[in-house]
């Protein structure tokens, strides 16, 4: 396991998935998955579909599929939190700003 992944999973909510780490975020009515890829040194943001218990309240079938989200549509507080977590894990926080 990469040292950066091991350090991130020590932060609140992060878990390891091979050479990546992932955290989920709920806020402002939106759900996101944030993934950090150690080998590529990139961060990706995804929408997260509503849980099955929310499906009746969310009849839109497109909500059932995760989709990538451009950085400019991610709330600033979430982007700040991700940069703080990266820095605390010994990763250059500017990685969060890198394009894929």
Steps between C-alpha positions, in 0.01 A plus 500: 500500500626848418599710802262774385208256490590363843511856637170599340310205646596636841292808420125510568295306246781390266543136401755324281417334170823363352715790379222748574323650800135603508280710724128578474356843566139605556430869508261757364272230365775350284691177541854459373771235498852639494783278381874557529717288269852471641676384181350775286493759782152610398170563677168415335154607613187295430132544571363221716157356422227519759477202731228247421293632788502839325404353160127559545565866573743524205326348195761636254667189353820694426554536876573125514842537334814663637643766270817708504460861610721787378697670778332835438166343606636369832418711808801696627471359855537146364798593282666669801438193716657272237808725472530503883476119514761465225738738679450315830585175318824647365367549146545831319151658529539647148436144377131576555516768228663282231298422191447142395 
